């Protein structure tokens, strides 16, 4: 199996027709200047030199802005810059992210021409009231229509959703996940809302009209959503924003995060909590006092079973007085 590598190219707020209350792409990406074809080629060259594995699958991913809302000439300039690498088979495909209201047949035809394989839609929520509250500028129906068109034209469909948007409840987010599952994406990203500097949401936080989720609350909401996607065989490729100099602990001077459920290992917190629940449920099924639990698992899952800073082992001992023994086995499939 080929190892997959992503070459990320950020197009901060380029093409996006809206200023959502929670968004400041320039701060999130740490990039403010206009991207050029030269930037694209320089980035690809840099990453290709640093990839060690010869047996690999390489994808160039345009992140950050609403790619298909960029003026047509700029889209073609950036996509064209990748073509020589695709023709020489140094790059296998292209991935873009965009908004649900920036997809139509002409756009999809253009993406197909330039070897775009995956299109991720920033859906965020399927609840129209919440979308309007965040000044998102599109509806849940736009997301459904765009998703169907993308799949019909043979692209891999991806979705991005958010947890903890203003006035959004846990049930709203579960409903969004269920609606997305019906649209059959192959991949999903889940982003708990962080309050970012120089956004309208930062003003709402400052004046007390918005209260962000705690880390614990965000973990509880995300794990139920992840479980839904897992049960429907949809690959959750990210949980939480990528950690960068800007997306870091709010206490850091360079951080653009004002408040919210930031954690450098947020995905591990979610997956560890899911493992903890699974272990506790197994303990409760035993009609006797359990003193010791032996867990045999694939090496890939061991860190999550133990928990961040051994949190799961500690909790099992403190709450249930259970000692845990963990054994690695390649015969057990990872999950």
C-alpha distance (Angstrom), angle and dihedral (degrees) to the residues before:
residue distance angle dihedral
X1 . . .
X2 3.80 . .
X3 3.78 118.4 .
X4 3.80 110.9 -119.9
X5 3.79 121.0 -130.2
X6 3.79 127.1 -172.8
X7 3.81 123.1 -153.1
X8 3.83 103.4 -158.3
X9 3.80 119.9 -151.1
X10 3.80 115.4 -177.0
X11 3.79 121.2 -147.6
X12 3.83 99.6 -176.3
X13 3.80 112.0 -147.1
X14 3.78 87.8 -30.4
X15 3.79 108.5 156.0
X16 3.78 96.4 -2.6
X17 3.82 108.8 137.7
X18 3.81 94.2 -162.0
X19 3.77 141.6 62.9
X20 3.79 101.8 -146.4
X21 3.79 113.3 -158.6
X22 3.82 92.5 -116.3
X23 3.80 98.9 42.9
X24 3.78 137.0 96.3
X25 3.78 105.0 150.5
X26 3.79 93.5 -179.6
X27 3.79 90.5 60.7
X28 3.82 93.9 40.2
X29 3.80 94.0 52.3
X30 3.81 95.6 33.5
X31 3.79 87.4 -133.6
X32 3.80 128.3 111.4
X33 3.81 108.9 164.3
X34 3.78 126.9 93.4
X35 3.80 112.7 -94.9
X36 3.81 116.7 -123.4
X37 3.81 135.2 -166.5
X38 3.82 87.7 -103.6
X39 3.83 90.3 54.7
X40 3.80 89.1 52.2
X41 3.82 93.3 50.3
X42 3.80 93.2 44.0
X43 3.80 90.8 51.4
X44 3.80 93.0 48.3
X45 3.83 91.7 48.3
X46 3.81 91.4 49.5
X47 3.80 94.2 51.4
X48 3.80 95.4 42.4
X49 3.82 89.9 55.3
X50 3.80 90.7 53.0
X51 3.81 99.7 46.2
X52 3.80 106.9 103.7
X53 3.81 101.1 -172.8
X54 3.83 114.7 87.0
X55 3.81 92.6 -166.4
X56 3.78 98.5 65.1
X57 3.80 147.1 130.8
X58 3.81 112.8 -135.7
X59 3.79 125.2 -161.5
X60 3.81 127.7 -177.4
X61 3.80 109.0 -143.2
X62 3.80 124.3 -162.9
X63 3.80 105.4 -152.9
X64 3.78 136.8 172.8
X65 3.78 107.3 39.0
X66 3.78 135.5 54.7
X67 3.77 95.2 -89.3
X68 3.79 98.8 -167.6
X69 3.82 91.2 49.7
X70 3.80 91.1 62.1
X71 3.80 113.9 103.4
X72 3.80 109.3 -82.1
X73 3.82 94.3 -114.9
X74 3.81 91.9 54.9
X75 3.81 92.3 47.6
X76 3.79 89.9 52.6
X77 3.82 92.6 45.9
X78 3.81 92.2 54.5
X79 3.80 95.1 41.5
X80 3.79 92.9 45.3
X81 3.80 89.5 55.6
X82 3.82 89.1 64.6
X83 3.81 97.0 48.3
X84 3.82 98.5 84.3
X85 3.82 89.0 55.7
X86 3.80 91.6 49.7
X87 3.82 91.4 48.3
X88 3.81 90.4 50.2
X89 3.84 88.8 46.5
X90 3.80 93.1 -123.2
X91 3.82 87.0 118.9
X92 3.79 121.6 37.7
X93 3.80 104.0 -165.9
X94 3.81 149.2 -18.3
X95 3.78 130.7 -114.0
X96 3.80 125.7 -163.2
X97 3.79 135.4 -175.9
X98 3.78 123.7 -147.5
X99 3.81 146.6 147.4
X100 3.82 125.2 -78.1
X101 3.82 91.7 -120.5
X102 3.82 92.1 54.9
X103 3.80 97.9 68.0
X104 3.80 127.3 96.1
X105 3.81 138.0 142.8
X106 3.82 94.8 -89.6
X107 3.81 91.6 51.1
X108 3.80 92.3 48.5
X109 3.81 90.9 49.3
X110 3.82 88.6 53.6
X111 3.81 92.3 48.6
X112 3.79 90.8 50.7
X113 3.82 91.0 50.8
X114 3.81 90.7 56.4
X115 3.83 96.0 47.4
X116 3.79 97.4 -105.8
X117 3.78 105.9 166.1
X118 3.82 105.4 175.3
X119 3.81 129.4 41.2
X120 3.80 118.3 -169.8
X121 3.79 118.5 -162.1
X122 3.79 121.4 -151.1
X123 3.79 94.9 -137.7
X124 3.86 95.6 155.2
X125 3.83 92.6 175.4
X126 3.79 138.1 0.0
X127 3.81 91.3 -148.1
X128 3.81 107.3 104.3
X129 3.80 94.3 -155.5
X130 3.82 91.8 54.5
X131 3.82 91.6 45.6
X132 3.80 90.0 51.7
X133 3.80 91.5 45.0
X134 3.82 89.0 56.2
X135 3.84 92.5 44.5
X136 3.77 89.0 -121.0
X137 3.81 93.7 156.5
X138 3.80 98.9 -140.8
X139 3.80 137.1 71.7
X140 3.77 136.4 -124.7
X141 3.79 87.4 -108.0
X142 3.82 89.7 58.6
X143 3.81 88.5 56.7
X144 3.80 92.3 50.8
X145 3.81 93.3 47.9
X146 3.83 94.0 46.6
X147 3.81 92.7 46.0
X148 3.79 92.6 53.5
X149 3.81 91.9 47.7
X150 3.81 92.5 49.8
X151 3.79 92.9 51.2
X152 3.81 92.4 43.4
X153 3.82 90.0 55.7
X154 3.80 91.8 53.5
X155 3.81 101.7 -105.3
X156 3.79 125.7 136.5
X157 3.80 105.6 -106.9
X158 3.78 121.8 -138.8
X159 3.80 129.9 -178.3
X160 3.78 133.0 -157.5
X161 3.79 119.8 -159.3
X162 3.79 133.7 178.0
X163 3.79 132.9 -137.1
X164 3.80 122.1 -151.6
X165 3.80 100.5 24.7
X166 3.82 115.2 162.8
X167 3.83 110.0 -68.2
X168 3.81 91.8 -2.3
X169 3.81 115.3 137.5
X170 3.77 129.9 -157.5
X171 3.81 89.0 -103.9
X172 3.81 91.2 52.0
X173 3.79 89.0 55.6
X174 3.79 94.0 46.6
X175 3.81 88.0 50.6
X176 3.81 89.7 51.3
X177 3.82 90.6 51.3
X178 3.80 90.8 49.9
X179 3.82 91.1 49.6
X180 3.80 90.9 49.7
X181 3.81 91.7 49.5
X182 3.81 88.7 57.5
X183 3.83 88.6 57.0
X184 3.83 90.7 57.1
X185 3.80 104.9 -131.7
X186 3.80 116.7 -178.1
X187 3.80 93.6 -146.4
X188 3.81 136.7 26.3
X189 3.80 136.5 -169.6
X190 3.81 121.2 -157.9
X191 3.79 118.6 -157.4
X192 3.81 122.9 -172.3
X193 3.80 107.7 -147.6
X194 3.79 115.4 -99.6
X195 3.79 119.7 -168.8
X196 3.81 105.3 -119.8
X197 3.81 126.0 -161.6
X198 3.82 118.5 -100.7
X199 3.80 95.0 23.5
X200 3.77 131.8 118.0
X201 3.78 88.1 -117.6
X202 3.81 89.3 59.4
X203 3.81 87.8 56.7
X204 3.81 90.5 49.3
X205 3.79 90.0 49.9
X206 3.82 91.0 49.1
X207 3.80 93.4 51.2
X208 3.80 94.0 43.0
X209 3.81 99.6 -112.2
X210 3.81 92.9 114.8
X211 3.79 126.7 46.7
X212 3.82 115.2 -169.7
X213 3.78 122.5 -140.9
X214 3.78 119.1 -97.4
X215 3.81 117.7 -120.2
X216 3.81 89.2 -103.5
X217 3.81 93.6 50.4
X218 3.82 91.6 47.8
X219 3.81 91.2 50.1
X220 3.82 91.4 51.0
X221 3.81 92.3 50.1
X222 3.79 95.3 43.8
X223 3.80 97.2 48.7
X224 3.81 93.0 58.6
X225 3.81 89.8 49.4
X226 3.81 92.8 46.8
X227 3.80 89.2 50.3
X228 3.82 90.2 53.8
X229 3.80 92.0 51.7
X230 3.82 92.7 44.2
X231 3.79 91.9 52.3
X232 3.80 88.9 52.4
X233 3.83 92.2 47.9
X234 3.81 94.1 -115.3
X235 3.80 112.7 147.6
X236 3.82 112.8 -123.1
X237 3.80 99.3 -153.0
X238 3.81 97.6 177.9
X239 3.80 138.6 19.2
X240 3.81 111.9 -172.3
X241 3.78 131.8 3.7
X242 3.79 119.3 -61.5
X243 3.80 110.8 -93.2
X244 3.80 111.3 -113.7
X245 3.78 136.9 152.0
X246 3.81 87.7 -86.3
X247 3.81 97.0 40.1
X248 3.77 98.3 55.4
X249 3.79 141.9 103.2
X250 3.84 109.3 -31.7
X251 3.82 87.2 -131.7
X252 3.80 90.0 66.6
X253 3.82 114.7 96.6
X254 3.81 91.8 -136.4
X255 3.81 94.3 48.8
X256 3.80 119.3 111.5
X257 3.80 90.5 -161.2
X258 3.80 113.2 106.4
X259 3.80 97.9 178.4
X260 3.79 143.8 -32.1
X261 3.81 139.0 92.1
X262 3.80 98.4 -38.1
X263 3.79 116.0 162.2
X264 3.84 127.2 157.2
X265 3.82 90.6 -136.1
X266 3.79 99.8 35.2
X267 3.80 95.6 142.6
X268 3.79 90.9 52.8
X269 3.81 90.1 51.7
X270 3.81 90.0 54.7
X271 3.80 96.5 44.9
X272 3.82 92.8 42.5
X273 3.80 90.2 52.2
X274 3.81 89.6 52.0
X275 3.81 90.0 52.0
X276 3.79 91.1 47.8
X277 3.81 91.2 53.4
X278 3.81 90.3 48.6
X279 3.82 92.6 51.2
X280 3.81 92.8 46.6
X281 3.81 90.9 50.2
X282 3.82 90.1 53.0
X283 3.81 91.0 49.5
X284 3.80 90.8 51.2
X285 3.81 91.0 51.6
X286 3.80 90.0 62.6
X287 3.80 110.1 89.6
X288 3.80 93.7 -143.6
X289 3.78 141.7 58.7
X290 3.80 107.3 -73.9
X291 3.80 115.0 -146.2
X292 3.80 101.7 167.5
X293 3.79 134.0 24.1
X294 3.79 123.9 -162.6
X295 3.79 115.1 -159.1
X296 3.80 119.9 -166.6
X297 3.79 111.0 -166.5
X298 3.77 144.8 151.4
X299 3.80 113.9 -85.5
X300 3.83 89.6 -116.5
X301 3.82 90.4 66.6
X302 3.81 100.2 41.9
X303 3.82 97.3 92.9
X304 3.79 92.2 51.4
X305 3.81 92.2 46.7
X306 3.80 90.2 52.8
X307 3.81 90.7 44.3
X308 3.78 133.3 -141.2
X309 3.81 106.9 -43.5
X310 3.85 87.4 -3.8
X311 3.80 89.9 -66.1
X312 3.82 95.2 151.6
X313 3.80 94.1 50.8
X314 3.80 90.6 48.5
X315 3.82 94.0 48.0
X316 3.80 93.3 48.2
X317 3.79 89.9 52.8
X318 3.81 95.7 43.7
X319 3.82 98.3 42.8
X320 3.81 103.9 30.2
X321 3.82 101.7 19.3
X322 3.80 88.2 -126.0
X323 3.79 125.3 149.8
X324 3.79 114.7 -146.0
X325 3.80 126.5 -146.9
X326 3.80 116.3 -170.4
X327 3.78 124.2 -160.6
X328 3.80 125.5 -172.7
X329 3.79 120.2 -135.6
X330 3.80 131.2 173.0
X331 3.82 87.8 -157.5
X332 3.82 90.3 71.5
X333 3.79 114.2 81.4
X334 3.83 114.7 -123.1
X335 3.79 118.5 -115.2
